[in-house]
């Protein structure tokens, strides 16, 4: 079979892909697939038709892969037409975001231990007030007070970050800045 159809299939594929080396690779892969199908016991009535169908399918697959890989050379584009990176990947934005995160973490860490525990359970673990109260062995009312205190501290941190306050978010004294 190989000798009988090799040249014919190679010429067919060379016309399809306009590259003799690629055509040779596709022809070889076509023969491998047909011989694999034949050796697995699959009944092949018309070997030539099956070989050509396999080769055409491989050409289509290769064309699809090439379309996915095809793109314009970015270096050929004028500098003013380059698309900027997404905003969250911009160095200044990333630094600012990290600073905000650090400020909030410092604010939360500055909370009294029980207040911080209730706040973290509520905000990050999505626990209900009743569940937090049960877990901590305190009343629901006390849980609510802890959460309010923590939220006020976070709001003050936000104001400082926006320039409405003058103090460093990492130096928050929650005891003096929360309402009683």
N, C-alpha and C positions, 0 to 999 in steps of 0.2 A: 504494500500500500504506500509506503513512504516514497519509494522511487517513482511510483506511478503518478502520484499527484503533487509531488514536492515542487517541481518547477512551475507547474500550472498555478498552484496555490500561492507560491511566492510572487509570481507576476501579478496575480489578482490583488494581493495585499499591497504590493509596491504601488499599484495605481491608486489604491484607496488611501494610503497614508503619505505618499510622496517621499518616502524614505526607505531605501533598500535595507538598511540595518534593522530598523523597526519592523519592517515587513518580515525579515528573517526571524526575529524574535517572536512575532505573532504567529508565524507559520509553525515554529517549533512548539509553542504553547498549544496551538490547535491540535497538532499531532499527539501531544502528551495527553490532552483531555479526551480525545477520541479513543486512544489506546487504553486509557484508564477506564473509560466507560465500557469498552468492549471486554476488557479483562474482568470487570466486575459482574459480567453476565448480562449486561443490558443488551437487548436485541437491537441490532442496527441493520435495517433493511437496505438502505442505500448509503453506503460508506461515503461516497463523494458528496452527496447532499448534506450528510451529517457533518462532514469536515468543513464544508463551506459555511454552513449555518454557525458552527462553532467559531470559525474565523471572523465572520461578520459580527457576531456578538462581542468578540474580543476587541474588534475595531471600535465598536460603539462604546464599550467600557473605557477604552483608552481615550476616546474623544471626550467623554464625560469627565474623566480625571484631568485631562488637559484644560478643559474649560474651568474647572474649579481652581486650578493652579494659575491660570492666566490672570495677569494684572499689569497695570501700567507701571513702568519704572518710575519710582518716586523721585529719583535723582534728576530725571528729565523734566520734571515739573518746575515752573518758576517758584522761587521761595515764597512769594506772596500768595500762592495757591495751595501751599501745604496746610493741611488741616491740623489744628492744635490738638494736643492730647486732651482727653476728657478733663473737666475741671477738677475732679477729685484726685487726678494724678499730677496736677501742676505742683511744683515744689513749694511754692508759697502757700497754696491752699492746704497741702498736706501738713506743712509745719504748723499752720494756724489750727488745723483740726487736731493735731497732736497736743498743742498747747491747751486747747479747750478741754480735751479729754483729761489731761493732767490736772487742770483746774478743778474739774468736777470730781475726779478721784480724790484729790486732796481735800475737797469740801466734805465728801462722804466719809473719808478717813478721819476727819477732825470731829465728827459727831461722837457723842458718848456711845459706848459699846452697845448698850441695849437699843438705843435709838437707831444706830446703824444696822443692827441685826434685823429689826422690824422693817426698816426701809428696804434693805436688800431682799428680804423675803417677799415683800409686797411688790417691788418694782421688777426685780430681776428673776425671781422664782414664781411670780404671778400667784402668790398665795392670798387667800381671802383674809380679812381682818380676824374672823373667828378662828381660822386655822392657825394664824400667827399667834393669837392669844393662847390657844391650846398648846402650841409648840413651846412658847416662851413661859408659860405658866403665869400669865398676867391677864388683866381684863381687856375686853375689846376696846373700851374707852381709852385705856392706856396705850394700846396699839395705835389707835387713831391719833393720839397726841404725839407719839413718836414719829409717825409718818408725816404729820403736819409740820412738825419741827424740822424734819429732814427736807421736806419740800420747800419750806421757807429758806433754809440754808442754800438749797440749789438755786432758788429764785434770786437770792442775793448774789450768788456767784455769777449768774447770768447777767445781772445788772452791772457788776464790776467788769465783766468781759466786754460789755457793750460800752464801757466808759462812763457809766452813770455813777459809779462809786470810785473811790480813790484807793482802795486797799487791794493788796495782792490776794488773789483767790486762794492761794496755798496757805495763807496766814489767817484764815477765817476763824474767828472765835465765836462759835455758834451760840454759846451760852449768853453772850452779851447782845447778839444781833437778832435773836428770835423773840417774838412776842410772848408774853407770859399769860 
